[in-house]
Amino acid sequence: MSRPKRILILGPESTGKSTLAEKLAKHFAEPWVPEVAREYLENLDHPYAYEDLLQIGKQQMRTEDEMAGAAKNYLFCDTDLRVIQVWSQHRYGKVDPWVLEEIARRTYDLILLCAPDLPWQADPLREHPELEMREEFFAQYLQLTKQSGFPFKIIAGDPVKRISAAVEAIRSLE
């Protein structure tokens, strides 16, 4: 049995990652891995700390690996450890070595990098509504994406253009 192609959907807050992952999963009739940080943080009884980021990252990777077994051709991953890396460096000035080792070990067949050109959607778990911050994070994700060596496509525009561009990029893998 061949492994499913892993499609990573990456980008700053409020750039439509979850929506895109869910729509692509529906379009291709394949599973998607939701961002586990949301549930983790909603159930946390204290403000998140440096140590929580490692737990979130490990849970995200476990969930991704478990869901890969349910995929035939594609697995759509709403974020990966690069998000933990960027947030950890931004907020704490350091990144757990496990996160960096796991980033180096894991492979993706395509990264869809969501641009910060959608309107900000307020959410109690989101921290940076300023466009300048979202653009700064986008630049960091773009740098990490390029460093990965994996094929990537920047996804921008309205939701219809985004899904169309993403489907086209995925079809180019076939």
C-alpha positions as CSV (number, residue, x, y, z in Angstrom):
1,M,0.0,0.0,0.0
2,S,1.4,3.4,-0.9
3,R,1.4,6.2,1.6
4,P,-1.0,9.0,1.1
5,K,0.4,12.3,0.0
6,R,0.6,14.7,2.9
7,I,-0.6,18.2,2.1
8,L,0.4,20.8,4.7
9,I,-1.7,23.9,5.0
10,L,0.3,26.6,6.7
11,G,0.1,30.3,7.4
12,P,-0.6,33.0,10.0
13,E,-3.7,33.3,12.2
14,S,-7.0,34.0,10.4
15,T,-5.8,33.1,6.9
16,G,-8.3,30.4,6.2
17,K,-6.2,27.3,6.9
18,S,-8.9,25.3,8.6
19,T,-11.5,26.2,6.1
20,L,-9.2,25.3,3.2
21,A,-8.3,22.0,4.8
22,E,-11.9,21.1,5.4
23,K,-12.9,22.1,1.8
24,L,-10.1,20.2,0.3
25,A,-10.9,17.1,2.3
26,K,-14.5,17.3,1.1
27,H,-13.4,17.9,-2.5
28,F,-11.1,14.9,-2.6
29,A,-13.2,12.7,-0.2
30,E,-10.2,12.3,2.1
31,P,-9.5,13.1,5.8
32,W,-8.1,16.2,7.3
33,V,-6.2,16.7,10.5
34,P,-7.6,19.6,12.5
35,E,-5.4,22.0,14.4
36,V,-5.3,20.3,17.9
37,A,-4.1,23.5,19.6
38,R,-7.6,24.9,19.6
39,E,-9.1,22.1,21.7
40,Y,-6.0,21.9,23.9
41,L,-6.1,25.6,24.7
42,E,-9.8,25.7,25.2
43,N,-9.4,23.0,27.9
44,L,-6.4,24.6,29.5
45,D,-7.1,26.0,33.0
46,H,-4.2,28.5,32.9
47,P,-2.6,30.7,30.3
48,Y,-0.5,28.6,27.9
49,A,3.2,28.3,28.7
50,Y,6.3,27.2,26.8
51,E,5.8,23.6,27.9
52,D,2.3,23.6,26.5
53,L,3.6,24.2,23.0
54,L,5.6,21.0,23.1
55,Q,2.5,19.0,24.2
56,I,0.5,20.6,21.5
57,G,3.1,19.8,18.9
58,K,3.4,16.1,20.0
59,Q,-0.4,15.8,20.0
60,Q,-0.6,17.3,16.5
61,M,1.9,14.9,15.1
62,R,0.3,11.9,16.8
63,T,-3.1,12.9,15.4
64,E,-1.6,13.4,11.9
65,D,0.1,9.9,12.0
66,E,-3.1,8.3,13.2
67,M,-5.2,9.9,10.5
68,A,-2.8,8.9,7.8
69,G,-4.1,5.4,8.2
70,A,-7.6,6.6,7.1
71,A,-6.3,8.3,3.9
72,K,-6.2,6.7,0.5
73,N,-4.5,9.3,-1.6
74,Y,-4.2,12.5,0.4
75,L,-4.0,13.7,4.0
76,F,-4.7,17.4,4.5
77,C,-2.9,18.7,7.6
78,D,-4.1,22.0,9.1
79,T,-0.7,23.2,10.4
80,D,2.3,21.4,11.6
81,L,5.3,22.0,13.9
82,R,6.4,25.1,12.0
83,V,3.6,26.8,13.8
84,I,4.9,25.7,17.1
85,Q,8.4,26.8,16.1
86,V,7.3,30.3,15.0
87,W,5.1,30.9,18.1
88,S,7.6,29.5,20.5
89,Q,10.4,31.7,19.1
90,H,8.1,34.7,19.0
91,R,6.7,34.3,22.5
92,Y,9.5,32.7,24.4
93,G,12.7,33.3,22.4
94,K,13.4,29.6,22.2
95,V,12.2,26.3,20.6
96,D,12.3,22.9,22.1
97,P,14.9,20.7,20.3
98,W,12.3,17.9,19.8
99,V,10.2,20.3,17.6
100,L,13.2,21.1,15.4
101,E,14.3,17.5,15.1
102,E,10.7,16.4,14.2
103,I,10.4,19.2,11.6
104,A,13.7,17.9,10.0
105,R,12.4,14.3,10.1
106,R,8.9,14.8,8.6
107,T,8.1,15.1,5.0
108,Y,5.2,16.7,3.1
109,D,4.4,16.4,-0.6
110,L,3.1,19.9,-0.9
111,I,2.8,23.0,1.3
112,L,-0.1,25.3,0.7
113,L,1.0,28.6,2.3
114,C,-2.0,30.8,3.1
115,A,-1.5,34.6,2.6
116,P,-2.8,37.1,5.1
117,D,-5.1,38.7,2.6
118,L,-8.4,37.6,4.2
119,P,-10.3,39.8,6.7
120,W,-9.4,39.2,10.3
121,Q,-11.9,37.0,12.1
122,A,-12.0,37.7,15.8
123,D,-11.5,34.7,18.0
124,P,-10.5,34.5,21.7
125,L,-7.6,32.2,20.9
126,R,-6.1,34.5,18.2
127,E,-3.5,37.0,19.4
128,H,-2.4,39.3,16.6
129,P,-5.1,41.0,14.6
130,E,-2.7,43.6,13.2
131,L,-2.0,43.1,9.5
132,E,1.6,44.0,10.1
133,M,2.1,41.1,12.5
134,R,0.2,38.7,10.2
135,E,2.5,39.8,7.4
136,E,5.6,39.3,9.6
137,F,4.5,35.8,10.5
138,F,3.7,35.1,6.8
139,A,7.3,36.1,6.0
140,Q,8.6,33.7,8.6
141,Y,6.4,30.8,7.3
142,L,7.5,31.6,3.8
143,Q,11.2,31.4,4.8
144,L,10.6,28.1,6.6
145,T,8.6,26.8,3.6
146,K,11.5,27.6,1.3
147,Q,14.0,26.0,3.7
148,S,12.0,22.8,3.8
149,G,12.7,22.0,0.1
150,F,9.1,20.7,-0.4
151,P,7.1,21.9,-3.3
152,F,4.8,24.8,-2.3
153,K,2.1,27.1,-3.5
154,I,1.1,30.5,-2.0
155,I,-2.7,30.5,-1.7
156,A,-4.2,34.0,-1.9
157,G,-7.4,35.7,-2.9
158,D,-11.0,35.1,-2.1
159,P,-12.2,31.7,-0.9
160,V,-13.2,30.5,-4.4
161,K,-9.8,31.4,-5.8
162,R,-8.1,29.8,-2.9
163,I,-9.8,26.4,-3.3
164,S,-9.3,26.5,-7.1
165,A,-5.5,27.3,-6.7
166,A,-5.1,24.6,-4.1
167,V,-6.9,21.9,-6.1
168,E,-4.8,22.8,-9.2
169,A,-1.6,22.6,-7.1
170,I,-2.6,19.2,-5.7
171,R,-3.6,17.9,-9.1
172,S,-0.1,18.8,-10.3
173,L,1.3,16.2,-8.0
174,E,-0.5,13.4,-9.9
